[in-house]
Amino acid sequence: MSTAPQNRACSKTVVKPSNASLMHMTIINASDILRHYAEQERNFQNLDLSRIDLKGADLNQANLSHSNLNRADLSYTNLSGTSLIWADLNRANLRQANLTDTCLLHSSLFWADLKESALINANLSNALLNHANLTSACLQEADLTEASLESACLVQAVLTRAKLFKASLRGADFTKANLDEANLRQTNWEGAILSQASLQRVDLEESQLHETILRRVDLMEADLVKADLRYADLTEAILCRVSLELANLVGADLSRATLKRASLFQADLEGAVLQDTNLVETDLRHVNFKDTQLMGSDFSGSRVKGACFTDAQGLTLQQKQWLRVNGALNIPA
């Protein structure tokens, strides 16, 4: 994904003050901001605007970098193309605000309310959004590289083609969110909730998903190479054509999941639950199935050479015979 739009958003708003006197005002309120903005002033850097009420205002292309907007009311405000680099937006009200193409690099948004806000193509690299409310927010193609969204709420949020490389998402709630084709490489989702979320064709290589709730998630054609999915809840998950080579699925629950035509080459599923799991035409070569529960699982057409089934439970006599013939190892008697 190109980052040119975000870079332009940052560069075009970080400018030298055109009205130096504004920067030395002892009192600054909403009326002052709106009056100066109407007079074509766009530079409002380093100001104390805490608790200011700018609800519904038009501040398109303004520069509010390094300003204190703690607990400010910016709901329904047009902040598109605005620079908010290193801004303090902790507990700010940004409900239904327009933050399209906005640069929020290194900004702080702890407990901020961004419900139904538009953050399309916004730059949130290294931003702090812990406990923020992003319910139904649109972050399509947003850049959240190395951002922190720990314990944030992103229920039904849209993050298609977003960049979250190395982001921290521990404990966040992404229920029914759409992250299709997002870059999620090396992200940390420990304890996060992704129930019924759509993550088709995402890049989750080397990501941490320890104890993550992924019930009925759609991960079709996702890249989960070397991902850590220990004790993850993947019941009824759609994992068709997923790449899970060298993944750690120790203790994971894959009951009623669909892994048709997936690749689990050398994956570790020790102690995992695969009850009624669809493994049709799946690459299971050299997979560790030690102590797994396989009642009702379907291996039809799979490649199982070198797969180890030590103390596996739930295999039928017919399945055991088929596995032996096709090169699986340590089939229980």
Phi and psi in degrees as a GROMACS rama.xvg file:
@    title "Ramachandran Plot"
@    xaxis  label "Phi"
@    yaxis  label "Psi"
@TYPE xy
-74.1763  139.803  SER-2
-104.061  7.44386  THR-3
-56.6081  -44.4572  ALA-4
-59.3587  -41.1948  PRO-5
-65.7491  -40.8117  GLN-6
-62.3595  -40.2717  ASN-7
-64.0702  -39.6681  ARG-8
-60.7706  -38.6584  ALA-9
-72.5999  -48.3909  CYS-10
-68.7249  -32.8013  SER-11
-79.1609  -12.5632  LYS-12
-108.193  -14.9504  THR-13
-87.3796  96.6103  VAL-14
-131.451  166.385  VAL-15
-71.705  146.114  LYS-16
-59.6935  131.659  PRO-17
-88.9589  -14.8468  SER-18
-134.885  90.208  ASN-19
-62.5816  -30.2301  ALA-20
-62.8565  -30.8367  SER-21
-60.1149  -36.6818  LEU-22
-70.0636  -13.3703  MET-23
-112.115  12.0685  HIS-24
-66.2274  134.725  MET-25
-79.3273  -28.8147  THR-26
-124.06  127.623  ILE-27
-134.262  123.195  ILE-28
-131.234  -177.301  ASN-29
-60.423  -40.6805  ALA-30
-62.1957  -41.2907  SER-31
-61.9299  -46.0512  ASP-32
-59.5758  -49.6922  ILE-33
-66.057  -35.5503  LEU-34
-67.2551  -46.8638  ARG-35
-65.3256  -36.4623  HIS-36
-64.0279  -40.4672  TYR-37
-64.8304  -24.9791  ALA-38
-89.673  17.4775  GLU-39
76.4272  7.90787  GLN-40
-71.0595  135.409  GLU-41
-125.291  -6.96417  ARG-42
-100.49  112.51  ASN-43
-129.096  45.123  PHE-44
-76.4792  153.206  GLN-45
58.1063  29.7823  ASN-46
-100.083  151.758  LEU-47
-92.4123  101.536  ASP-48
-117.256  27.1912  LEU-49
-61.979  137.165  SER-50
64.6796  11.0424  ARG-51
-66.6146  147.002  ILE-52
-107.213  101.919  ASP-53
-120.057  31.2933  LEU-54
-56.5582  124.745  LYS-55
76.4162  5.75233  GLY-56
-74.1403  160.399  ALA-57
-106.956  106.683  ASP-58
-122.339  34.647  LEU-59
-53.8091  130.581  ASN-60
70.1875  11.5145  GLN-61
-73.506  160.156  ALA-62
-114.94  106.941  ASN-63
-114.954  25.2471  LEU-64
-60.0842  141.607  SER-65
64.0788  11.3265  HIS-66
-86.9071  154.861  SER-67
-95.539  108.098  ASN-68
-117.433  29.4301  LEU-69
-58.2062  126.351  ASN-70
61.8046  17.2858  ARG-71
-68.4971  149.716  ALA-72
-97.3778  103  ASP-73
-118.723  23.497  LEU-74
-64.8233  139.763  SER-75
63.8829  9.01897  TYR-76
-79.3675  143.03  THR-77
-89.4257  104.11  ASN-78
-115.857  25.0857  LEU-79
-64.5057  135.965  SER-80
70.533  10.1735  GLY-81
-81.9203  150.046  THR-82
-100.412  121.478  SER-83
-127.377  37.5049  LEU-84
-62.0609  130.417  ILE-85
57.2042  22.6599  TRP-86
-75.8014  148.522  ALA-87
-96.634  105.018  ASP-88
-117.111  25.7093  LEU-89
-60.8902  129.717  ASN-90
60.1913  18.2296  ARG-91
-72.2354  150.827  ALA-92
-95.9943  108.667  ASN-93
-121.652  28.8372  LEU-94
-59.6185  129.552  ARG-95
54.8592  23.8751  GLN-96
-73.939  151.387  ALA-97
-96.9192  105.896  ASN-98
-116.519  28.9083  LEU-99
-62.1035  131.296  THR-100
62.4179  15.686  ASP-101
-78.2484  145.132  THR-102
-103.589  110.583  CYS-103
-115.253  31.2658  LEU-104
-54.6744  125.587  LEU-105
62.3011  15.319  HIS-106
-74.2517  159.466  SER-107
-115.932  120.192  SER-108
-129.216  38.5306  LEU-109
-56.5236  129.15  PHE-110
59.7976  15.8438  TRP-111
-69.0537  148.623  ALA-112
-101.236  105.828  ASP-113
-116.702  26.2828  LEU-114
-58.3521  128.325  LYS-115
60.7315  20.9808  GLU-116
-78.5659  158.355  SER-117
-104.686  112.488  ALA-118
-120.61  35.5813  LEU-119
-62.8819  126.596  ILE-120
61.2785  18.4673  ASN-121
-74.4398  153.08  ALA-122
-103.122  106.289  ASN-123
-115.549  27.495  LEU-124
-58.0898  131.2  SER-125
61.9369  14.9498  ASN-126
-74.1888  154.725  ALA-127
-110.093  110.187  LEU-128
-121.915  28.4841  LEU-129
-59.7372  131.395  ASN-130
66.666  9.87243  HIS-131
-70.0348  150.925  ALA-132
-99.907  106.302  ASN-133
-117.01  30.9683  LEU-134
-57.3895  126.228  THR-135
60.0467  18.4459  SER-136
-74.2553  152.875  ALA-137
-107.562  110.577  CYS-138
-116.353  35.4071  LEU-139
-58.5146  125.265  GLN-140
60.6525  19.2375  GLU-141
-71.6607  152.993  ALA-142
-103.657  107.995  ASP-143
-116.299  31.9288  LEU-144
-55.5561  124.5  THR-145
56.945  22.3469  GLU-146
-76.609  161.083  ALA-147
-115.668  119.735  SER-148
-124.01  36.5117  LEU-149
-63.4944  129.686  GLU-150
61.5253  18.6129  SER-151
-78.4972  158.204  ALA-152
-107.849  114.93  CYS-153
-123.947  35.9847  LEU-154
-59.1979  125.572  VAL-155
60.8195  20.057  GLN-156
-74.2259  155.447  ALA-157
-110.546  118.072  VAL-158
-129.584  34.8608  LEU-159
-60.776  132.138  THR-160
58.7552  21.4123  ARG-161
-75.4047  157.814  ALA-162
-110.2  113.922  LYS-163
-123.331  31.0748  LEU-164
-51.9235  124.625  PHE-165
60.3403  21.3277  LYS-166
-72.4769  152.575  ALA-167
-103.851  115.155  SER-168
-122.121  25.1054  LEU-169
-60.935  128.448  ARG-170
71.855  6.43215  GLY-171
-77.1129  154.956  ALA-172
-110.057  108.501  ASP-173
-110.752  29.8198  PHE-174
-54.5748  126.277  THR-175
60.1139  19.0883  LYS-176
-76.9363  158.744  ALA-177
-113.397  112.29  ASN-178
-120.331  26.5565  LEU-179
-53.0535  133.402  ASP-180
62.1334  20.7694  GLU-181
-78.9045  153.447  ALA-182
-92.1429  104.83  ASN-183
-115.978  22.602  LEU-184
-62.1308  134.066  ARG-185
59.1254  31.0923  GLN-186
-84.8112  158.619  THR-187
-114.956  111.702  ASN-188
-112.144  18.8254  TRP-189
-52.3109  121.636  GLU-190
74.5612  7.33626  GLY-191
-77.0764  162.738  ALA-192
-113.666  123.485  ILE-193
-129.034  28.6573  LEU-194
-58.8137  130.587  SER-195
60.1087  17.5217  GLN-196
-79.5882  156.864  ALA-197
-107.089  119.422  SER-198
-130.749  45.7469  LEU-199
-66.1923  132.474  GLN-200
59.8858  28.2942  ARG-201
-81.4533  160.166  VAL-202
-104.907  105.419  ASP-203
-116.172  24.8754  LEU-204
-58.5191  132.905  GLU-205
60.9213  24.6545  GLU-206
-85.6035  157.792  SER-207
-101.442  112.778  GLN-208
-125.536  35.7046  LEU-209
-62.932  124.018  HIS-210
58.6807  27.2015  GLU-211
-79.4009  143.557  THR-212
-93.6559  113.774  ILE-213
-126.11  36.6566  LEU-214
-63.1502  128.705  ARG-215
56.4317  25.2051  ARG-216
-72.6027  148.751  VAL-217
-105.062  103.483  ASP-218
-112.952  29.9511  LEU-219
-55.7383  127.959  MET-220
62.9605  22.5483  GLU-221
-78.2361  155.856  ALA-222
-101.919  109.102  ASP-223
-121.579  31.0897  LEU-224
-60.0117  128.956  VAL-225
61.8418  18.985  LYS-226
-72.8686  149.539  ALA-227
-99.7365  104.04  ASP-228
-116.822  30.725  LEU-229
-58.8219  128.147  ARG-230
58.4382  22.5081  TYR-231
-72.8919  149.215  ALA-232
-97.7629  103.344  ASP-233
-114.542  30.3303  LEU-234
-62.6922  131.89  THR-235
61.3806  20.1451  GLU-236
-72.3566  148.799  ALA-237
-96.8565  111.585  ILE-238
-125.998  32.8532  LEU-239
-63.2486  131.215  CYS-240
57.5559  29.2151  ARG-241
-81.6015  145.173  VAL-242
-96.8762  109.065  SER-243
-121.159  28.9056  LEU-244
-60.1079  132.727  GLU-245
62.1367  16.7843  LEU-246
-75.3428  152.647  ALA-247
-103.393  107.676  ASN-248
-117.794  29.1451  LEU-249
-58.3803  125.459  VAL-250
71.9271  6.37143  GLY-251
-71.81  151.804  ALA-252
-104.698  109.233  ASP-253
-112.905  27.115  LEU-254
-58.8174  130.82  SER-255
60.4861  16.6716  ARG-256
-78.2437  157.192  ALA-257
-113.146  112.696  THR-258
-116.332  31.0831  LEU-259
-57.6038  127.502  LYS-260
61.7636  21.6569  ARG-261
-80.666  166.101  ALA-262
-119.312  117.858  SER-263
-118.351  30.248  LEU-264
-51.4492  121.546  PHE-265
60.8085  21.7694  GLN-266
-73.7437  155.739  ALA-267
-109.627  111.067  ASP-268
-114.912  26.0724  LEU-269
-56.2857  127.42  GLU-270
74.1627  6.49213  GLY-271
-74.6065  158.212  ALA-272
-107.447  119.223  VAL-273
-124.761  49.0794  LEU-274
-75.7836  125.485  GLN-275
57.3414  33.0107  ASP-276
-88.3251  139.312  THR-277
-90.9284  109.156  ASN-278
-117.813  30.2728  LEU-279
-65.8291  130.216  VAL-280
57.5577  31.8046  GLU-281
-95.6463  146.731  THR-282
-85.2822  105.862  ASP-283
-114.679  21.438  LEU-284
-62.632  130.458  ARG-285
61.0335  24.447  HIS-286
-77.8036  143.561  VAL-287
-92.8065  107.203  ASN-288
-103.885  22.0093  PHE-289
-59.5061  130.718  LYS-290
61.4921  20.4153  ASP-291
-79.7588  158.583  THR-292
-107.603  116.877  GLN-293
-121.358  24.6859  LEU-294
-61.6964  123.092  MET-295
77.2237  5.35455  GLY-296
-72.8526  152.742  SER-297
-120.77  114.68  ASP-298
-101.268  11.8892  PHE-299
-52.252  126.413  SER-300
73.2563  8.18456  GLY-301
-81.5412  161.47  SER-302
-102.327  117.922  ARG-303
-124.086  11.1088  VAL-304
-59.168  127.579  LYS-305
82.7571  -5.9539  GLY-306
-67.9652  139.214  ALA-307
-109.259  121.84  CYS-308
-112.726  34.8418  PHE-309
-56.8224  123.418  THR-310
58.2044  20.9909  ASP-311
-67.2148  146.438  ALA-312
-118.695  149.332  GLN-313
95.9904  0.404495  GLY-314
-76.057  137.475  LEU-315
-79.0723  163.766  THR-316
-58.5877  -41.4338  LEU-317
-63.3942  -41.9162  GLN-318
-64.9845  -40.3279  GLN-319
-61.1635  -43.2747  LYS-320
-63.7482  -43.4441  GLN-321
-64.7972  -42.3514  TRP-322
-62.616  -41.5807  LEU-323
-62.3577  -45.5392  ARG-324
-61.2127  -33.1762  VAL-325
-98.1776  16.236  ASN-326
93.7968  9.46454  GLY-327
-72.8153  159.768  ALA-328
-118.497  155.323  LEU-329
53.3776  45.2421  ASN-330
-70.3395  128.391  ILE-331
-59.2454  147.02  PRO-332
